[in-house]
Amino acid sequence: MPKTLQEKIADADERGGKYLADANEAAERGEHEKAEKLYEKGQYWLDRVNKLLGNR
């Protein structure tokens, strides 16, 4: 069954937050290349939230 709009938004928001948290942890450990990739993934999902909300 397809996800509702609210489910898609919640999923994207959760994924974005998780990637950003992982990126912060990687940055604190000095793993800057890994952190940058994780920040990009997090930003992708947060951009998706904005798109789903009609903000873009």
C-alpha positions in Angstrom: 0.0 0.0 0.0 1.4 3.4 -0.9 2.5 5.7 1.9 0.4 8.8 2.7 1.9 12.2 2.3 2.3 12.5 6.1 4.1 9.2 6.3 6.4 10.3 3.5 7.2 13.5 5.3 7.8 11.7 8.6 10.1 9.2 6.9 12.1 11.8 5.1 12.4 13.9 8.3 13.5 10.9 10.3 16.1 9.9 7.7 17.4 13.5 7.4 17.8 13.8 11.2 19.6 10.5 11.5 22.1 11.4 8.7 22.8 14.7 10.3 23.3 13.2 13.8 25.7 10.6 12.2 27.5 13.4 10.4 28.0 15.3 13.6 29.4 12.3 15.4 31.8 11.6 12.5 32.9 15.2 12.5 33.6 15.0 16.3 35.7 11.9 15.6 37.7 13.9 13.0 36.3 11.8 10.1 35.7 14.9 8.0 35.2 13.2 4.6 32.7 10.8 6.0 30.9 13.6 7.8 30.6 15.6 4.6 29.0 12.7 2.8 26.6 12.2 5.6 25.7 15.9 5.7 24.9 15.7 2.0 22.6 12.8 2.5 21.0 14.5 5.5 20.4 17.6 3.4 18.9 15.6 0.6 16.3 14.2 2.9 15.5 17.5 4.6 15.2 19.1 1.1 12.7 16.3 0.3 10.7 17.2 3.4 10.5 20.8 2.2 9.4 19.7 -1.3 6.7 17.4 0.2 5.5 20.3 2.3 5.3 22.5 -0.8 8.1 24.8 0.3 10.0 24.4 -3.0 
